[in-house]
Amino acid sequence: MLHKANQRLRNLVTGISASPTDVEGLWVIERAPIEDSRGSFCRLFEPSVFEEWGWDGPVRQINHSCTAQRGAVRGMHFQLPPHDETKLVTCLAGEVYDVAVDLRRGSPTFLSVFGTHLSANNRKSLLIPRGFAHGFQALIENVELLYLHDRDYAPTHEGGLLPTDPRLGIDWPIPISQMSERDLTHKPIEDDFEGID
């Protein structure tokens, strides 16, 4: 009880809060910046705060992506065990529609899709646990995302879903203008797909 009270107090001090989504284990992170005449200051990440929402390891990678074309889609990517990862996705410039899909075998929200708008203005992030696929669509030109990962990248353990797979039914907000060759080659989910451990 005391630990939870201290955690809430720390969250108030850091300006970081989280809201659960309707997909189990997936959180939308919000931040309240400190503002004055010079501008603003905002804490992006603090491990002891994020532990409450499932972050349980060190930051092993910090990645930065830039997407030039409006309508471009990147995804839907995931890492297989034992290299599956938790990731925190934040938009630094522009606006994206960010999407996560639950691939966890036996999960009550298996194959559920969640999408939300992340932008430099709303200062939100998506905290995505292990066993999820992730992708996004750029809603304006020149968007930038920052990713924090708790596992090293393992190219031999990467996987992907087709962003236009009708079984997922992702409702991309605007027409898709561009996808990589790699993402176009991902196969649709088959009827015998049981998810990942």
C-alpha positions in Angstrom: 0.0 0.0 0.0 2.8 2.4 1.0 4.7 1.4 -2.2 1.7 2.3 -4.4 1.3 5.6 -2.6 5.0 6.4 -3.1 4.7 5.4 -6.8 1.7 7.7 -7.3 3.6 10.6 -5.7 6.7 9.9 -7.9 4.4 9.8 -11.0 3.1 13.3 -10.0 6.6 14.6 -9.5 7.8 13.2 -12.9 4.7 14.3 -14.7 4.3 10.8 -16.2 1.0 8.8 -16.0 -0.4 5.8 -17.8 -3.8 4.7 -19.0 -4.6 1.0 -19.7 -6.0 0.2 -23.1 -8.6 -2.5 -23.9 -5.7 -4.8 -24.9 -4.2 -6.5 -21.8 -0.8 -5.2 -20.9 -0.7 -2.3 -23.4 -0.4 1.2 -21.9 -0.8 4.7 -23.3 1.7 7.0 -21.5 1.0 10.7 -21.0 3.3 13.4 -19.7 2.6 16.8 -18.2 5.5 19.1 -19.2 6.9 21.9 -17.0 6.5 25.1 -18.9 7.7 28.6 -18.4 8.7 31.6 -20.6 11.8 29.7 -21.9 9.8 26.7 -23.2 9.1 23.4 -21.6 10.8 20.4 -20.0 9.4 16.9 -20.1 10.7 13.6 -18.7 10.5 10.8 -21.3 11.5 7.8 -19.2 12.3 6.7 -15.7 12.7 2.9 -15.1 11.4 2.9 -11.6 8.2 4.7 -12.7 7.7 2.4 -15.7 8.1 -0.8 -13.7 4.5 -0.4 -12.5 3.4 -0.8 -16.2 5.5 -3.8 -17.1 9.0 -2.4 -17.9 11.4 -4.8 -16.1 14.8 -4.5 -17.6 17.5 -2.1 -18.7 17.3 0.0 -21.8 19.4 -2.0 -24.3 18.7 0.1 -27.5 17.5 3.6 -28.3 16.5 3.9 -31.9 15.4 7.0 -33.9 13.4 6.7 -37.1 12.6 9.4 -39.7 9.8 8.9 -42.2 9.6 11.5 -44.9 6.4 10.7 -46.8 2.9 11.3 -45.5 0.9 8.0 -45.6 3.9 5.8 -45.3 3.5 2.7 -43.2 6.2 0.9 -41.3 5.4 -2.5 -39.7 4.1 -4.7 -38.4 7.3 -5.9 -36.7 8.0 -8.1 -33.7 10.8 -10.2 -32.1 10.4 -13.8 -31.3 11.5 -15.4 -27.9 14.0 -15.4 -26.4 14.7 -12.0 -28.0 11.1 -10.7 -27.6 11.1 -7.1 -26.3 9.2 -4.4 -24.5 9.4 -1.1 -26.3 8.4 2.4 -25.6 7.5 4.4 -28.7 7.4 8.2 -28.6 6.8 10.7 -31.4 9.3 13.6 -31.4 8.2 15.4 -34.6 5.0 15.4 -36.5 2.2 12.9 -35.9 1.7 9.2 -36.4 -1.1 6.6 -36.0 0.7 4.0 -33.9 -0.6 0.4 -33.8 0.1 -2.7 -31.7 -1.3 -6.2 -32.2 -1.4 -8.8 -29.4 0.3 -12.0 -30.6 0.6 -13.7 -27.3 -0.5 -17.3 -27.3 -3.4 -17.8 -24.9 -3.9 -14.1 -24.3 -7.5 -13.1 -23.7 -6.9 -10.3 -26.2 -5.1 -12.5 -28.8 -5.0 -10.8 -32.2 -6.7 -7.6 -30.8 -5.5 -4.4 -32.5 -5.0 -1.1 -30.8 -4.2 2.2 -32.5 -3.7 5.7 -31.2 -2.4 9.0 -32.3 1.1 9.9 -31.1 2.4 13.4 -31.8 5.0 15.9 -30.7 2.2 18.0 -29.4 0.3 15.4 -27.4 3.5 14.0 -25.8 2.0 10.5 -25.6 3.9 7.2 -25.9 2.8 3.6 -26.4 4.3 1.1 -24.0 4.2 -2.2 -25.8 5.0 -5.4 -24.0 6.6 -8.6 -25.2 4.6 -10.6 -27.7 3.2 -7.7 -29.7 3.6 -6.6 -33.3 4.1 -2.9 -33.8 3.8 -0.5 -36.7 2.7 3.1 -37.6 1.6 5.4 -40.3 3.0 8.9 -40.9 0.1 11.3 -40.9 2.3 14.3 -42.1 5.6 14.6 -43.8 8.9 14.2 -41.9 7.8 12.4 -38.7 10.4 11.2 -36.2 9.9 8.4 -33.6 12.1 7.5 -30.7 12.1 3.9 -29.5 13.4 2.5 -26.2 13.9 -1.3 -26.2 14.8 -3.6 -23.3 16.4 -6.3 -25.5 19.1 -6.4 -28.1 18.0 -6.6 -31.8 18.3 -10.2 -33.1 17.8 -10.3 -36.9 17.4 -14.1 -36.8 14.4 -13.8 -34.4 12.5 -11.0 -36.2 9.0 -11.5 -37.6 6.3 -9.4 -39.3 2.7 -9.2 -40.2 1.2 -7.7 -43.3 -0.1 -4.3 -42.4 -3.0 -4.7 -44.8 -4.0 -8.2 -43.6 -7.8 -8.3 -43.7 -7.8 -10.5 -40.7 -6.2 -7.8 -38.6 -8.4 -5.1 -40.2 -6.2 -2.2 -39.2 -8.0 1.0 -40.0 -5.1 3.1 -41.3 -6.4 6.8 -41.2 -5.2 7.8 -44.7 -4.4 5.9 -47.9 -1.1 4.0 -47.7 1.4 5.9 -49.9 4.6 3.8 -49.3 5.7 0.5 -47.7 9.1 -1.2 -47.7 9.7 -4.3 -49.9 10.3 -6.3 -46.8 6.9 -5.2 -45.2 5.1 -6.0 -48.4 6.4 -9.6 -48.3 4.9 -10.4 -44.9 2.3 -13.1 -45.2 -1.3 -12.8 -44.1 -2.1 -14.6 -40.8 -3.3 -18.2 -41.5 -6.1 -20.0 -39.8 -3.6 -22.2 -37.9 -1.7 -19.3 -36.4 -1.5 -19.9 -32.6 0.5 -16.9 -31.6 3.9 -16.7 -30.0 5.0 -17.7 -26.5 
